[in-house]
Structures are given as C-alpha cells and as structure tokens.
C-alpha cells in the first residue's frame, strides 16, 4: 500500500495546488511514475535480493550489507518501469470517471465488483505494454549473481540480447505467469483501496454531523 498512499497524497497536493477536480491522463501517468519511483527506492533491495537468489545456483552466495550497491543493481530499469503503475492508475482513474458519470448518482467511489474488474483490466494492459522492459530488468538484476555469464550493459542491451538469443517472442516469455501473479493482486488492491476510501469518507461525514449536533 506504499504506492497507493504515495499516489493519493501526490494527487491531493496537485489538486490543491492547481484547483483541478479531474486530472488528465498525462498528469495521472506522471504522478503514478513519481509514486512508483518512491516505491522502487524503498523496495528495490528486497526485489533484487529475491531475483538474485532465484537466478543463482549457488544458494550459499552471500549478499552482505557491505556490498549494499548490489541491492540497487538495475535501479535505472526499475525507475523506468515506474511507468507501469503510472499507466495502470491512469487507465483506472479514467475508467472510474466514466463509470461514475454513467451512474449519475453523485458517487465518488466504485463498487467492489466494478473496482475489481477495472483494476484487473488496467493492470493487464499496463503489464502487456511494459513486459519486454520487465524481462530486461530481470536480466539486469541477475547479472549480480556469480553464475551470470552474460555481459549486460543496461536495459536496451538486455532486451537486444533476449531478441538475439530467443527471438522477438522471447521478450514475452513468462507473460501468462506474470499476468496471473500481478493482475489478481492489483485488482484486489484497487478494490480494497476503493472500499477504504469510501469508509474514510463515510467516517469523516459522520464526525462532521456529530460536531454540528454537539
């Protein structure tokens, strides 16, 4: 939920500063990328450690705090991939606005089913569009292991090596598994986010009524 709260905080700050009620798709993507960068800087060490362990055949390989730079290998590609949640939330917010306008009942939050379906769709589209870069990022992260023999010089070089050795279809190897892993969790997360936001507004409204009655 680090990304969700960072994203919502940045959106509120932007709205207060500009007076806008509805953000444009470009603004949603930009704010999503900034929130994604914050999330990456916090979670990158754990993500890199797990990737190195999965790609390493030598399970006794030590990753000490003295080699802390190893935990931030492929930081550039990870920051670039902040466009993934940016796209996801831009699609989600635009779809949410359309659905709420269609209901015409003054609602500000989606129902659980609509939030789940829209969250799954937005994450699916964002993942498919950015998956080649995700494959390249994993290859960049795996170079930190002792068994990684390929010399990888950045994200574009990693993607070129994948195309050269596996063909263009290699950029999408493992996509079904990635969709299964990320789409469901994203859909549940966005559904919970909508229900929590709705509960917060209901609680705030109740407190205001109690204050007026006191």
C-alpha positions in Angstrom: 0.0 0.0 0.0 3.0 2.3 0.0 2.4 3.1 -3.7 -1.3 3.7 -3.2 -0.9 6.2 -0.4 2.0 8.0 -2.1 0.0 8.3 -5.3 -3.2 9.6 -3.5 -1.1 12.0 -1.4 0.6 13.4 -4.6 -2.8 13.7 -6.3 -4.3 15.6 -3.4 -1.4 18.0 -3.3 -1.6 18.6 -7.1 -5.3 19.3 -6.9 -4.9 21.7 -4.1 -2.1 23.5 -6.0 -3.9 23.7 -9.4 -7.6 23.7 -8.3 -8.3 20.8 -10.8 -11.1 18.4 -9.9 -10.1 15.9 -12.6 -6.6 15.0 -13.6 -5.7 14.5 -17.3 -4.3 11.1 -18.4 -0.8 12.6 -18.8 -1.0 14.0 -15.2 -2.1 10.6 -13.9 0.8 8.9 -15.6 3.3 11.4 -14.3 2.1 11.3 -10.7 2.0 7.5 -10.9 5.6 7.4 -12.1 6.7 9.7 -9.3 4.9 7.5 -6.7 6.4 4.4 -8.4 9.9 5.9 -8.1 9.4 6.3 -4.3 8.1 2.8 -4.1 11.1 1.4 -6.1 13.7 3.2 -3.9 12.2 1.6 -0.8 11.5 -1.9 -2.1 14.4 -2.4 -4.7 16.8 -4.0 -2.2 14.4 -6.8 -1.4 13.3 -7.3 -5.0 17.0 -7.5 -6.1 17.8 -10.0 -3.3 15.0 -12.3 -4.3 15.8 -12.1 -8.0 19.5 -12.9 -7.3 18.6 -15.9 -5.2 16.2 -17.2 -7.8 18.8 -16.8 -10.6 21.7 -18.2 -8.6 22.5 -21.9 -8.5 24.9 -21.3 -5.6 22.5 -20.8 -2.7 25.3 -20.2 -0.3 26.2 -16.9 -2.1 26.4 -14.1 0.5 25.0 -10.7 0.0 26.3 -8.6 2.8 25.4 -5.0 3.8 28.9 -4.1 2.9 28.0 -4.7 -0.8 24.8 -2.6 -0.5 25.3 -1.3 -4.0 24.5 -4.8 -5.3 21.0 -4.4 -3.9 20.4 -1.4 -6.2 21.6 -3.1 -9.4 19.2 -2.4 -12.3 17.9 0.7 -10.4 17.7 2.6 -13.7 15.4 0.0 -15.4 13.3 -0.3 -12.2 12.8 3.5 -12.2 11.9 3.4 -15.9 9.3 0.7 -15.1 7.5 3.1 -12.8 5.6 3.9 -16.0 3.8 0.6 -15.4 1.8 1.8 -12.3 1.5 5.2 -13.9 -0.3 3.6 -16.9 -2.3 1.4 -14.6 -3.6 4.2 -12.5 -4.2 6.5 -15.4 -6.4 3.8 -17.0 -8.1 3.0 -13.7 -8.9 6.7 -12.9 -10.2 7.4 -16.4 -12.3 4.3 -16.4 -13.5 5.1 -12.9 -14.6 8.7 -14.0 -16.5 7.2 -17.0 -18.3 4.7 -14.8 -19.2 7.3 -12.1 -20.5 9.7 -14.7 -22.6 7.0 -16.2 -24.3 6.2 -12.9 -25.1 9.9 -12.3 -25.8 9.4 -8.6 -23.1 11.6 -7.2 -21.0 8.7 -6.1 -17.2 9.2 -5.6 -16.2 5.5 -5.2 -16.7 2.4 -7.2 -18.5 -0.7 -6.0 -16.4 -3.8 -5.2 -17.1 -5.6 -8.5 -16.5 -2.6 -10.7 -13.3 -1.8 -8.9 -12.0 -5.4 -9.2 -12.8 -5.7 -12.9 -11.4 -2.3 -13.8 -8.3 -2.9 -11.7 -7.7 -6.2 -13.4 -8.1 -4.7 -16.8 -5.9 -1.7 -16.2 -3.1 -3.8 -14.7 -3.3 -6.3 -17.6 -2.9 -3.6 -20.2 0.0 -1.9 -18.3 1.8 -5.2 -17.9 1.5 -6.3 -21.5 2.8 -2.9 -22.7 5.8 -2.9 -20.4 6.6 -6.6 -20.2 9.6 -6.5 -22.6 11.2 -4.0 -20.3 10.3 -6.2 -17.2 12.2 -9.1 -18.9 15.2 -6.9 -19.5 15.1 -5.6 -15.9 15.2 -9.2 -14.5 18.2 -9.9 -16.8 20.0 -6.8 -15.5 19.3 -7.8 -11.9 20.5 -11.4 -12.4 23.9 -10.1 -13.6 24.8 -9.5 -9.9 25.0 -13.3 -9.3 28.2 -15.3 -9.6 26.7 -17.5 -12.3 25.5 -14.7 -14.6 27.9 -15.0 -17.5 26.2 -12.6 -20.0 27.6 -9.1 -20.0 24.6 -6.8 -19.8 25.1 -3.1 -20.4 21.7 -1.6 -19.5 18.1 -2.3 -20.2 18.2 -1.9 -24.0 21.2 -4.2 -24.3 19.5 -6.8 -22.2 16.4 -6.6 -24.5 18.6 -6.9 -27.6 20.4 -10.0 -26.1 17.0 -11.6 -25.5 15.9 -11.0 -29.1 19.2 -12.2 -30.4 19.1 -15.5 -28.4 15.4 -16.2 -28.2 13.8 -14.2 -31.0 11.2 -11.4 -30.5 8.9 -13.8 -28.8 11.5 -14.1 -26.0 10.6 -10.6 -24.8 7.2 -12.0 -23.8 8.4 -15.3 -22.3 6.6 -15.9 -19.0 3.9 -13.3 -19.7 1.0 -15.5 -18.7 2.6 -16.3 -15.3 3.3 -12.6 -14.8 -0.3 -11.7 -15.5 -1.5 -14.4 -13.1 0.7 -13.1 -10.4 0.2 -9.3 -10.7 -3.3 -8.8 -12.2 -5.1 -10.6 -9.3 -3.1 -8.8 -6.6 -3.6 -5.4 -8.3 -7.3 -6.0 -8.8 -7.8 -6.9 -5.1 -5.6 -4.0 -4.0 -7.6 -1.4 -6.0 -10.8 -2.9 -4.8 -9.7 -2.6 -1.2 -8.4 0.9 -1.9 -11.9 2.0 -3.1 -13.6 0.5 -0.1 -11.2 2.0 2.3 -11.5 5.4 0.7 -15.3 5.1 0.8 -15.2 4.1 4.5 -12.9 7.1 5.3 -15.4 9.5 3.7 -18.3 8.0 5.5 -16.5 8.2 8.8 -15.5 11.8 8.1 -19.0 12.7 7.2 -20.3 11.1 10.4 -17.8 13.1 12.5 -18.9 16.3 10.9 -22.6 15.6 11.6 -21.7 14.8 15.2 -19.7 18.0 15.6 -22.7 20.1 14.2 -25.1 18.4 16.5 -22.9 18.9 19.6 
